[in-house]
């Protein structure tokens, strides 16, 4: 998301940094380009205009004109205004009150409500809550079955609908069951339509009146851009939304919906759906997203992903093996699995400050399939071969290639890269032994 906008803003600020001193003339010229970049990113034109006006007001004052580094000061102002545009503070779910707490998910058909309900249930479960999934969409074919299947995948109980029960009755009965069985959070997956109509909204209002949800969250498809914002306006007028979950973020290169949503409906974006996997739901942090837009990376989210993915005991065992120089292909495979658990590789690259702009990396599509092939090759080896890769001769390589569905060249490349990795790690260990522990280096070296 925001690839095009980030590129355009980088070009604008590069020009600004080239000026030793900024004047109102070159500031206005730069802001015209920023405004065009926002409009091309599908940001609502009123939102774009108001944003530029705020930046201009600050930029032509002493804040920039009297600065020793006016170009950098300009970036700082844009960064702060982007954070404000995106909502400022990181929003939180309202889970207070007497349990069970109801969270009502609404939106058009195809926005990803059902999958998002399961993603949110999984996130809440990891936080120690006891979620209960409720399929209140009885109109879309297989919607109920889909939620039950997703619920079983994440080991979260799903309400079983008795024959003939209607959506309002389902919601009411599910709340009663949640109360008696000790669930503290009820997630209502409500029906959607291809467009907003009177019968849909009447049903949603009736559910709202019956269960009094703590949160009414609109699930909106980010790829629809300004259409998503207009849909949010209509739902908010009729239901008084408490927040928004933007889905399919990974497929939206422009980002206009995210930048416009808060300003138009005055409700926070609370989560971002960043992939198809059930753990691909991120808390929305305005400051972190503003940093990503300006190419500053997002180290905090990267650290959080690493903490979730990496096992502490495994990390300590790996450190011990590196020190003893007993790092094997088994360990290599385990590390690849941990990295893959962190998510999409391209997204991870964009979280590292400056890396997305490195020549040769910009626009690069990391090959996720390569990691799958490497894992398949290692899995086709015997335990002895994984522990002592030096014994893998020509006939063994042919057998491994055939067993993994790859080529001998693929096996040769893996073994060569692994041998190089071992040498590099050996040098790191030796340097660490000579110089003692150095702060900031992996594993204390």
VEXLO-389608 format. One record per atom (N, C-alpha, C): x, y, z. Coordinates in steps of 0.05 Angstrom, whole numbers, plus 32768, in hexadecimal, padded with zeros to 4 digits. Example, Ala and Ser with C-alpha at 12.3 -4.5 7.8 and 13.67 -1.06 7.14 Angstrom:
2
81087F8E809C;80F67FA6809C;81087FBE809C;81017FD3808E;81117FEB808F;81028001809D;
***
This chain:
445
80117FE88000;800080008000;801180198000;8008802E7FF2;801580487FF2;802F80497FE1;803480347FD1;804D80337FC2;804F804C7FB0;803A80527FA1;803C80697F8E;803F80837F9E;802F80867FB3;8030809F7FC2;804C80A27FCF;8057808D7FDA;8071808E7FE6;808680977FD1;8084808C7FB9;809880947FA4;809680B17F9D;807D80BB7F9A;807980D77F93;808380E97FA9;807C80E37FC1;808580F47FD8;80A380F47FDA;80B080DD7FD5;80CD80DC7FD7;80DA80EF7FC2;80CE80F07FAA;80D881017F95;80D5811F7F9D;80BE81257FA9;80B881417FB1;80CD814A7FC6;80D181397FDA;80E381417FF0;810081417FE8;810781317FD4;812281317FC9;8128814C7FBC;811481577FAE;811781727FA2;811A81877FB8;810981857FCD;810A81997FE2;812581997FF0;813081817FF5;8149817F8003;8160818C7FF3;815B818E7FD8;816F819A7FC7;817181B87FCA;815D81C47FD6;815D81E17FDB;816A81E77FF6;817E81F97FF6;818B8200800F;8177820F8021;8166821F8014;8152822F8022;8137822C8014;812282298024;810882278018;80FA82428018;80EB82468002;80DB825F7FFF;80BE82567FFC;80AC826A7FFE;809082637FFB;808B82597FDF;809A82627FCB;809682597FB0;809D823B7FAD;80B482337FB6;80BB82167FB3;80AB82047FC6;80A2820F7FDC;809081FF7FEE;807581FA7FE0;806A820F7FD4;8050820C7FC6;805381F97FAF;806981FA7FA0;806E81E87F8A;806F81CB7F94;807C81C77FAA;807E81AC7FB6;806381A27FBF;805481B47FCC;803981AB7FD6;802681A67FBF;802981B37FA9;801881AC7F91;801D81907F88;803781887F89;803D816C7F82;803381587F96;803581607FB0;802A814E7FC5;800C814B7FC2;7FFE81617FBB;7FE181607FB7;7FDA814D7FA0;7FE9814F7F8A;7FE4813E7F73;7FEA81207F7B;7FFF811C7F8B;800581017F93;7FEF80F57FA4;7FE381067FB6;7FCD80FC7FC6;7FB480F67FB6;7FAE81077FA2;7F9781027F91;7F9B80E97F80;7FB480E47F76;7FBA80CC7F67;7FB880B37F78;7FBC80B77F92;7FBA80A07FA5;7F9D809C7FAD;7F8A80AA7F9F;7F6E80A77FA3;7F6480B17FBF;7F7280C67FC9;7F6980D37FE1;7F5380E67FDA;7F3F80E77FEB;7F2880FA7FE7;7F3281167FE3;7F2881247FCE;7F33813E7FC7;7F3181537FDD;7F1B81527FED;7F1781658003;7F2C815F8019;7F318145801D;7F45813D8031;7F6181468028;7F678142800F;7F81814A8004;7F8581698006;7F7081788000;7F7281958001;7F77819F801E;7F6781948031;7F6A819C804D;7F8681948057;7F90817E804F;7FAB81758057;7FC08188804D;7FBF818F8034;7FD381A28028;7FD181BD8035;7FB981C6803B;7FB581E08049;7FC381E08064;7FC081CA8073;7FCD81C9808E;7FEB81C9808C;7FF581B98078;801281B88075;801D81D3806C;800F81E08059;801881FA804F;8019820F8065;8004820F8076;80038222808C;801B8220809F;8023820780A4;803B820380B5;8055820780A7;80568200808D;806F8201807E;8078821D8078;806682308073;806E824B806C;8073825C8085;80708250809C;8076825F80B5;8093825A80BD;809A826480D5;80B5826280DE;80BF824580E2;80AB823280E5;80B2821780EA;80C5820B80D5;80C1821380BC;80D2820A80A6;80E5821F809C;80DB82378098;80EC824C808C;81058252809C;8102825080B7;8119825780C8;8129823F80D0;8122822780C5;8130820F80CC;814B820C80BE;815E820080CC;817881FB80BF;817781E580AA;816381D380AD;815F81BD809A;814281BF8090;813B81D2807F;811F81D68077;811281BE8069;812281AF8059;81178198804B;810E8183805F;811F817D8073;811881698088;810181738099;8101818D809E;80EB819880AE;80D0819580A0;80D181988086;80B981948075;80AF81778077;80C181658076;80BA81488078;80AD81438093;80B9814F80A8;80AE814C80C3;8091815680C5;808C816D80B9;8071817880B9;805D816580AA;8065815C8093;8054814A8083;804F81308093;8064812680A0;8061810D80B0;804D811280C7;804F812880D5;803D812E80EB;8020813180E1;801D813F80CB;8002814380C0;7FF6812980B5;8007811780AB;7FFD80FD80A2;7FF380ED80BA;800180EE80D0;7FF980E080E8;7FDE80EB80F1;7FDB810680F1;7FC1811280F8;7FAB810A80E5;7FB1810980CB;7F9D810180B7;7F9380E480BB;7FA680D380C4;7F9F80B780C8;7F9380B180E3;7F9180C680F4;7F8380C2810D;7F9280C88126;7FAD80CD8123;7FBC80D4813B;7FC380BD814D;7FB380B88161;7FB880A28174;7FB080878168;7FBE80728172;7FB78057816A;7F9C80508177;7F8780498168;7F6D80438173;7F6D80288181;7F5C80248194;7F59800B81A2;7F3C800181A1;7F397FE781A1;7F1E7FDC81A3;7F127FE281BE;7EF87FE881BF;7EEA7FED81D8;7EE07FD281E2;7EEE7FC681F4;7EE67FAB81FE;7EDD7FAD821B;7ED77FC68224;7ECE7FC98240;7EB17FC28243;7EA87FC3825B;7E8C7FBC8261;7E897F9F826A;7E707F998271;7E6A7F7E827B;7E6B7F6A8264;7E7A7F548267;7E7B7F408251;7E607F308250;7E5A7F268238;7E6A7F26821F;7E677F418211;7E7D7F4A8205;7E7E7F6381F5;7E797F5C81D8;7E677F6A81CB;7E617F6481AF;7E707F77819C;7E7D7F6B8188;7E8A7F7A8173;7E7B7F738159;7E6F7F87814D;7E5F7F828135;7E6E7F8B811C;7E727F78810A;7E807F7D80F1;7E6C7F8180DA;7E6D7F9880CD;7E5B7F9E80B7;7E6B7FA6809E;7E5D7FA68087;7E6A7FAD806E;7E5D7FA18056;7E667FA8803E;7E5B7F9D8026;7E657F818022;7E577F728011;7E5F7F57800A;7E7A7F587FFB;7E8C7F468001;7EA57F457FF4;7EBB7F568001;7EB57F638017;7EC97F748024;7EDB7F648036;7ED37F4B803C;7EE47F3A804D;7EDB7F38806A;7EC07F3C806F;7EB67F3C808B;7EBB7F228099;7EB47F0C808C;7EB67EF28099;7ED27EEB80A1;7EE57EEE808E;7F017EE98094;7F0C7EFB80A9;7F037F1580A8;7F0C7F2880BC;7F027F2180D7;7EE97F1780D9;7EDE7F0F80F3;7EF07EF98100;7EF97EE680EF;7F0B7ED180F9;7F267EDC8101;7F317EEE80F0;7F4B7EFB80F6;7F4A7F0A8111;7F347F198115;7F327F28812E;7F2E7F168146;7F1F7F008142;7F1C7EEC8157;7F377EE0815F;7F487EDA814B;7F627ECF8151;7F737EE38160;7F727EFC8158;7F827F118165;7F797F148183;7F5F7F148187;7F547F1781A2;7F5B7EFE81B3;7F5B7EE781A7;7F627ECE81B5;7F7F7ECF81BF;7F917ED981AD;7FAD7EDC81B5;7FB17EEF81CC;7F9E7F0281CF;7FA07F1681E4;7F937F0B81FE;7F8A7EF281FD;7F7F7EE68216;7F617EE78219;7F537EF18204;7F367EF28206;7F2A7ED881FC;7F0F7ED58201;7F017EBD81F9;7EEC7EC581E4;7EF37EC681CB;7EE07ED081B6;7ECC7EBA81AE;7EB67EC481A3;7EA07EB2819A;7E977EBD817F;7E997EAD816A;7E927EB6814F;7E747EB18149;7E677EC4813D;7E4B7EC18137;7E457EC7811A;7E3C7EB3810B;7E367EB680EE;7E197EC180EB;7E177EDC80E9;7DFC7EE880E6;7DF57EEE80C9;7E057EE480B7;7E007EE7809A;7DF47ECD8090;7DDA7ECC808E;7DCD7EB38085;7DC57EB48067;7DCD7ECA8059;7DC57ECE803D;7DDB7EC68029;7DF47ECC802F;7E097EC5801D;7E0E7EA7801E;7E0E7E9A8007;7E137E7D8007;7E2E7E768014;7E2D7E638026;7E447E588034;7E517E6B8048;7E457E82804D;7E507E958061;7E537E89807C;7E3E7E7B8085;7E3D7E6E809F;7E537E5880A0;7E547E48808B;7E687E32808B;7E847E3D808B;7E887E54807D;7EA37E60807B;7EAC7E698097;7E9B7E7680A6;7EA27E7F80C1;7EA77E6880D3;7E977E5380D1;7E9B7E3B80E2;7EB67E2E80DC;7EBD7E2D80C2;7ED77E2180BA;7EEE7E3280C5;7EEC7E4C80C2;7F017E5E80CC;7F047E5C80EA;7EED7E5A80F7;7EED7E588115;7EFB7E3F811E;7EF67E288110;7F047E0F8117;7F227E118113;7F2A7E2080FE;7F477E2380F8;7F567E31810E;7F487E44811B;7F567E538130;7F4C7E4B814C;7F3D7E35814D;7F337E2A8166;7F227E3E8176;7F107E4B8168;7EFD7E5E8175;7EE17E54816F;7ED17E538184;7EB57E488182;7EA47E5A8171;7E937E4D8160;7E817E5C814F;7E647E548156;7E537E688157;7E367E63815D;7E297E518148;7E1A7E3D8151;7E0C7E2B8140;7DEF7E35813D;7DE77E3B8124;7DCD7E478120;7DB77E32811F;7DA37E338130;7D8C7E21812E;7D7C7E268114;7D6E7E128109;7D5F7E1680F0;7D4B7E2D80F3;7D4A7E3E80DF;7D367E5380DD;7D3C7E6D80ED;7D527E6D80FB;7D597E85810B;7D627E9C80F9;7D587EB480FE;7D5F7ECB80EE;7D757EDB80FA;7D827EED80EB;7D9A7EFC80F5;7D977F098110;7D817F178115;7D7E7F25812F;7D7B7F108145;7D6D7EFB8140;7D6A7EE58154;7D857ED78159;7D957ED48143;7DAF7EC88145;7DC17ED88157;7DC17EF28153;7DD27F048163;7DCA7F038180;7DB07F048186;7DA67F0481A1;7DAC7EEA81AF;7DA77ED381A2;7DAB7EB981AD;7DC97EB481B2;7DDA7EBE819F;7DF77EBA81A2;7E027EC981BA;7DF77EE181BF;7DFF7EF181D6;7DF87EE281F0;7DE07ED681F1;7DD87EC78208;7DEA7EAF820C;7DF07EA181F6;7E027E8981F9;7E1E7E918202;7E287EA781F7;7E427EB181FF;7E437EB7821D;7E2D7EC28228;7E2C7EC98244;7E2C7EB08255;7E1C7E9C824D;7E1A7E84825E;7E327E72825C;7E417E738245;7E587E628241;7E737E708247;7E727E8A824F;7E8A7E978258;7E9B7EA48242;7E907EA9822B;7E9F7EB78216;7E9E7ED5821C;7EB47EE38219;7EB37F008221;7EB17F128209;7EB57F0881F0;7EB47F1981D8;7EA47F0B81C2;7E8F7F1781B8;7E7F7F0C81A3;7E847F1C8189;7E8C7F0E8174;7E917F1A815A;7E7A7F138147;7E6B7F278140;7E537F23812E;7E5B7F288111;7E5A7F138101;7E5F7F1580E4;7E447F1A80D7;7E3E7F3380D1;7E237F3980C6;7E237F3780A7;7E0B7F38809C;7E077F36807F;7E107F4F8071;7E187F4B8058;7E1E7F628047;7E0E7F60802D;7E0F7F74801D;7E027F748003;7E177F7F7FEF;7E117F7D7FD5;7E227F897FC1;7E217FA77FC2;7E0B7FB27FCE;7E087FCE7FD2;7DF67FD37FEA;7DF67FEB7FF5;7DE67FF1800D;7DC97FF38005;7DB87FE48013;7D9B7FE7800E;7D8C7FE88029;7D727FEF8027;7D627FF5803E;7D5F7FDC8050;7D5B7FC58044;7D567FAD8054;7D707FA58063;7D877FA88057;7DA07FA18064;7DA47FB3807C;7DA07FCD8079;7DA57FE0808F;7D917FDC80A5;7D787FD5809E;7D637FD180B2;7D6B7FB980C4;7D757FA480B7;7D7E7F8C80C6;7D957F9280D8;7DA97FA180CE;7DC07FA880DE;7DB97FBA80F6;7DA67FCD80F1;7D9D7FDE8107;7D8E7FCD811D;7D7F7FB98113;7D717FA88126;7D847F978137;7D997F8E812B;7DAE7F7F813A;7DBB7F91814E;7DC27FA98145;7DCE7FBD8157;7DBD7FC3816F;7DA37FC7816A;7D907FCD8180;7D8E7FB68193;7D907F9D8189;7D8C7F858199;7DA47F7F81AB;7DBC7F8181A0;7DD47F7881AF;7DE57F9081BB;7DDF7FA881B2;7DEF7FC081BB;7E0D7FBB81BA;7E187FB881A2;7E347FB281A0;7E467FC981AA;7E5D7FC181B6;7E717FD581BF;7E7E7FE281A6;7E827FD28191;7E8F7FDC8179;7E7E7FD48161;7E7A7FE7814E;7E6F7FE18134;7E857FE78120;7E927FD38115;7EA97FD68104;7EA27FD180E7;7EA77FE580D7;7EA37FE280BA;7EBC7FD380AE;7EB77FBD80A0;7ECC7FAF8092;7ECB7FB98075;7EE07FC8806C;7EDF7FD48051;7EF77FCB8041;7EF37FC78027;7F087FBE8014;7F187FD6800C;7F327FD78014;7F437FEE800E;7F477FF27FF0;7F457FDC7FE1;7F4A7FDD7FC4;7F357FED7FB5;7F1E7FF27FC2;7F0980017FB4;7F0C801F7FB8;7F2180277FC6;7F2880447FC8;7F1280557FD3;7F0A806A7FC3;7EF6807D7FCD;7EDB80717FCF;7ED6805B7FC1;7EBC804D7FC5;7EB980437FE1;7ED0803A7FED;7ED080308008;7EC98047801C;7ED3805F8016;7ECD80768027;7EB0807D8025;7EA4807D800D;7E888083800A;7E76806E8018;7E7E80558016;7E7080408025;7E7180458043;7E89804D804C;7E8C80538069;7E7A80698071;7E77807E8061;7E6680948067;7E49808B806B;7E3F807A8059;7E238071805A;7E1F805F8073;7E31804C8078;7E2E803B808F;7E2F804B80A9;7E41805F80A9;7E43807080C1;7E2A808080C7;7E1E808B80B2;7E05809A80B5;7DEF808980C1;7DEE807080B9;7DD8805F80C1;7DDD804F80DB;7DF7804A80E1;7DFD803880F8;7E0E8045810D;7E1A805C8107;7E2D8069811A;7E4480568120;7E558052810C;7E6C8041810E;7E7F804A8125;7E8E80368130;7EA2803D8144;7EBE803B8138;7EC1802E8121;7EDB802A8115;7EDA801C80FB;7EF1801980EE;7EF3800D80D4;7F0A7FF880D4;7F067FE280C5;7F1B7FCF80C0;7F1F7FCF80A1;7F367FD78098;7F3C7FD7807B;7F497FBD8073;7F3D7FAF8060;7F477F968056;7F557F99803B;7F637F848034;7F717F828019;7F847F998015;7F907FA1802B;7FA47FB7802A;7FBC7FAF8018;7FC37F968019;7FDB7F8D800A;7FD77F907FEC;7FBE7F927FE3;7FB97F957FC6;7FB37FB17FBE;7FB57FC47FD1;7FAE7FE07FCB;7FC87FF17FCA;7FD07FF87FB1;7FE980077FAE;7FE680257FB3;7FCC802E7FB4;7FC8804B7FB6;7FC380557FD3;7FB280487FE1;7FAE804E7FFD;7F9B80658003;7F8B806E7FEF;7F7980847FF3;7F6480808008;7F5A8067800A;7F458062801E;7F508066803B;7F68805C8040;7F74805F805B;7F79807C8062;7F81808D804E;7F8780A98054;7F6E80BA8056;7F5880B1804A;7F3F80C18049;7F2C80BA805F;7F2C80A08068;7F1780958078;7F1280A58092;7F2880AA80A1;7F2580B880BB;7F1A80D480B8;7F2480E380A4;7F1C80FE80A0;7EFF81018097;7EF580ED8087;7EDA80EF807C;7EC580E78090;7EC980D1809F;7EB480C780B2;7EBB80CC80CF;7ED380D680D5;7EDB80DC80F0;7ED980C38102;7EE180AC80F7;7EE280938106;7EFD80868100;7F0A807A8114;7F25806F810F;7F2680558100;7F3B805180F1;7F41803780E6;7F4E802880FD;7F4480108103;7F4E8002811A;7F617FEB8113;7F5C7FDF80FB;7F6D7FC880F3;7F717FC980D4;7F867FBD80CB;7F8C7FBA80AF;7F8E7F9C80A9;7F807F938095;7F837F77808B;7F9A7F778077;7FB07F69807D;7FC87F6B806D;7FCF7F51805E;7FBC7F3F805C;7FC17F26804E;7FAA7F138052;7FAC7EFB8046;7F977EE88047;7F987ED68060;7FB07ED3806B;7FB27EC18083;7FA37ECD809A;7F9B7EBB80AC;7F8A7EC380C3;7F987ED480D8;7FB37ED580D6;7FC17EE680E9;7FC97F0180DC;7FBF7F0580C3;7FC77F1D80B4;7FB47F3480B9;7FB27F3C80D3;7FA27F5380DB;7FB37F6480EE;7FB97F7D80E6;7FCA7F8E80F5;7FBA7FA48103;7FC27FAB811B;7FB77FC38128;7FC07FDB8118;7FAE7FEF8114;7FB480068104;7FC3801B8115;7FDB8021810D;7FEB8035811C;7FF0804D8109;7FE28064810C;7FE6807B80FA;8003808480F7;80128084810D;802D808E810C;803F807B80FC;803B806180FF;804B804E80F0;8045804E80D2;802B805180CC;8023805280B0;802D806B80A2;802D808180B1;8037809B80A6;8055809780A0;8063808A80B1;8080808580AD;808580738094;8074805F8091;8076804E8079;8072805E8060;805D80708060;805780808048;806F80918040;807D809B8054;809480AD804F;80AF809E804C;80AD8083804A;80C580738046;80D78071805F;80CB80768076;80DB8074808F;80DA8058809C;80CC8046808F;80CA802B809A;80B6802980B1;80B6801180BE;80A4800D80D5;80B17FF780E6;80C57FFF80F4;80D57FED8104;80C57FE0811B;80B37FF08127;80A37FE5813E;80927FCE8136;80847FD0811F;80737FBA8115;80857FA2810E;809C7FA78102;80AE7F9180FB;80B77F828114;80BD7F918129;80C67F848142;80AF7F74814E;80967F7F814D;807F7F708158;807A7F578149;807D7F58812E;80797F40811E;808E7F2B8125;80A77F348129;80BD7F228130;80B87F15814B;80AE7F24815E;80A87F1A8179;80927F058178;807F7F098167;80697EF68164;80727EDC8156;80847EDF8143;808C7EC98132;80A27EB8813E;80B57EC4814C;80CD7EB68155;80C97EAB8171;80D07E928174;80CF7E85818E;80E87E8B819E;80E57E9581B7;80FC7E9E81C7;81107E8781CC;81057E6F81D3;81167E5881D9;81267E5081C0;81187E5081A9;81267E498190;813C7E5D818A;81377E77818F;814B7E8B818A;81647E87819B;815F7E8081B5;81767E7B81C7;81857E6281BE;81777E4D81B6;81847E3581AC;81957E3A8193;81897E4C8181;81977E538169;81B17E628170;81B07E748183;81C87E82818C;81DD7E6F8195;81D57E5B81A5;81E87E4781AF;81F57E388198;81E57E308184;81EF7E21816D;82037E32815D;81FD7E4C815A;820E7E5E814B;82297E608159;82297E628174;82427E648183;82527E4A8180;82447E338180;82517E19817E;82577E118161;824E7E21814F;82517E1C8132;82457E01812A;822C7DFC8134;821E7DE4812D;82037DEA811F;82027E018111;81EA7E098102;81E67DF780EA;81CF7DE980E9;81CA7DD580D3;81B47DDE80C1;81AF7DCE80AC;81997DD4809A;817E7DD280A8;817C7DC280BD;81637DC180CD;815E7DDC80D9;81737DE880E5;81717E0380F1;816A7E1880DC;81767E1580C5;81717E2880AE;81547E2780A6;81497E0F80A4;812C7E0C809D;811A7E1780B2;81217E1380CC;81117E1E80E1;81107E3D80E0;81277E4980DA;81287E6680D8;81177E7180C1;81187E6280AB;81077E6A8094;80E97E69809B;80E17E5580AA;80C57E5380B3;80BE7E6B80C5;80D07E7380D6;80CB7E8980E8;80C87EA380D8;80D97EA780C4;80D77EBF80B3;80BD7EC080A4;80B57EA98099;809C7EA8808A;80847EAE809C;80857EA780B5;80707EAD80C8;806C7ECB80CC;80817EDB80C6;807F7EF880CA;806E7F0580B5;80697EF8809F;80587F03808B;80657F078070;80587F17805F;80617F1C8044;807D7F2A8044;808F7F1F8034;80AB7F298034;80AD7F45802A;809D7F4C8016;809E7F67800B;80957F7B8020;80817F748030;80787F868046;808E7F89805B;809D7F748061;80B27F758075;80C87F88806B;80CF7F868051;80E47F978046;80DC7FB58049;80C27FBB8045;80B97FD68047;80B87FE18063;80BA7FCF8077;80BA7FD88093;80D67FE1809C;80EB7FDA808D;81067FE18095;810D7FFC8089;81138010809A;8118802B8091;812D802C807A;812580398064;8137803D804E;813A8026803B;8134800E8044;81397FF68033;81287FF5801A;810F7FFF801C;80FD7FFF8005;810780117FEF;811980247FF6;812380367FE1;813F802F7FD7;814A80197FE1;816580117FD8;816380087FBB;817680127FAC;8177800C7F8F;81797FED7F8C;81697FE27F7C;81697FC57F78;81547FB77F88;814C7FC37F9F;81377FB77FB0;811C7FC37FAA;811C7FDC7FA1;81027FEA7F9C;80F37FDB7F86;80DB7FD37F8C;80CA7FC57F78;80D07FA87F77;80E37F9E7F86;80EA7F827F86;80D37F727F93;80CC7F5C7F87;80B87F4A7F92;80C67F327F9E;80CA7F317FB8;80D77F1A7FC4;80C87F007FBC;80D87EEB7FB5;80CC7ED27FAC;80C57EC07FC3;80AC7EC17FCB;80A37EB07FE1;80A57E937FD9;80A27E8D7FBF;80A47E727FB6;80C07E667FBA;80D47E777FBA;80F07E6D7FBF;80F37E627FDB;80E67E6E7FEE;80E77E64800A;80D97E49800C;80C37E467FFD;80B57E2C7FFD;80C77E177FF0;80D57E1E7FDA;80E67E0A7FCD;80FD7E027FDF;81097E157FED;811F7E0F7FFF;81167DFC8015;80FE7E028020;80F47DF08035;80EF7DD4802B;80E47DD28012;80DE7DB88006;80F87DA88002;810E7DB67FF9;81277DA97FF4;81327D9E800F;81327DAE8024;813C7DA5803E;812C7D8E8049;81127D8F8045;81007D7A804F;81057D5F8040;81107D618028;81167D488018;81307D3B8020;813F7D488031;81587D3C803B;81547D2A8052;81667D188057;81657D07806E;81707D178086;81697D0E809F;81737D1D80B6;81927D1F80B6;81A07D0980AD;81BD7D0A80AB;81C67D1F8098;81B97D228081;81C17D36806D;81BC7D528077;81A67D568086;81A17D718090;81B57D7980A6;81C07D6580B4;81D37D6A80C9;81F07D6D80BE;81F67D5F80A8;82107D60809C;820E7D63807D;82097D7C8075;82047D808059;821B7D7A8046;82337D778052;824B7D708042;82497D558035;82397D438040;82377D278035;82257D26801C;82187D3C8016;82047D3B7FFF;82147D3C7FE5;82177D247FD9;82257D227FBF;82127D247FA8;821C7D1F7F90;820B7D227F78;81F27D117F78;81F47CF77F80;81DD7CE67F7F;81C87CEE7F94;81D27CF77FAB;81BF7D017FC0;81B17D1A7FB6;81C07D2C7FA8;81B47D457F9E;819E7D3F7F8A;81A27D2B7F79;818D7D237F66;81757D187F74;81797D087F89;81627CFD7F98;81537D137FA6;81617D267FB3;81557D3C7FC1;81447D4E7FAE;81507D537F96;81427D637F82;81287D567F79;812A7D3C7F74;81127D2D7F6C;80FD7D2C7F82;81057D287F9A;80F27D277FB1;80E57D427FB7;80F27D587FB1;80E87D727FB7;80DA7D807FA0;80DB7D737F88;80CE7D7F7F71;80DE7D967F66;80F97D967F6B;810A7DAC7F62;811F7DA17F4F;81337DB17F49;81497DA87F38;81637DA57F48;81767D967F3C;81907D937F4A;819D7DAF7F4D;81997DC17F3A;81A47DDC7F3C;81997DEA7F55;817F7DE67F5A;81727DF27F72;81807DE87F8B;81857DCE7F8C;81927DC27FA4;81AE7DCC7FA7;81BD7DCE7F90;81D87DD87F91;81D97DF57F9B;81C67E057F92;81C57E217F9B;81C07E247FB8;81AD7E137FC3;81A77E147FDF;81C07E0C7FF0;81CD7DF77FE8;81E47DED7FF7;81FB7E027FF6;81FF7E0F7FDF;82137E237FDD;820D7E3B7FEF;81F37E447FEE;81EB7E5B7FFF;81ED7E54801D;81E67E3B8024;81E87E338040;82057E338049;82177E298039;82337E288040;823E7E448044;82357E578033;823E7E738036;82337E7F8050;821A7E788056;820D7E81806F;821D7E778087;82257E5E8087;82347E53809D;824F7E6180A1;825C7E68808A;82767E76808C;82727E928098;825C7E9F808F;82577EBA8099;82527EB980B7;82427EA680C0;823B7EA480DC;82547E9D80EC;82667E8C80E1;827F7E8580EF;82907E9E80F3;82917EAF80DF;82A17EC880E1;82957EDA80F7;827A7EDB80F8;826C7EEC810C;82737EE28128;82737EC7812B;82797EBB8145;82967EC2814D;82A87EBE813A;82C57EC48140;82C97EE18147;82BC7EF38139;82BE7F0F813F;82B37F15815A;829E7F088161;82927F0C817C;82A47F028192;82B27EEC818D;82C47EE181A2;82DC7EF381A6;82E57F008190;82FD7F118192;82F57F2C819F;82DE7F378197;82D77F5281A1;82C47F5281B8;82BC7F3A81C1;82A87F3981D7;828D7F3F81CC;82797F4081DD;825D7F4681D4;825B7F6381CB;82507F6881B3;824C7F8381AA;822E7F8981A9;82277F9E81B5;820B7FA681B6;82017FAC8199;81E87FA38195;81DC7FAA817B;81DF7F958166;81F17F81816A;81F57F6B8157;81E47F54815E;81DB7F44814A;81CA7F2D8150;81D77F1A8164;81C77F0F8176;81CF7EFC818A;81E57F06819C;81E97F21819D;81FD7F2C81AF;82197F2E81A4;821D7F25818B;82387F278180;82407F438178;
***
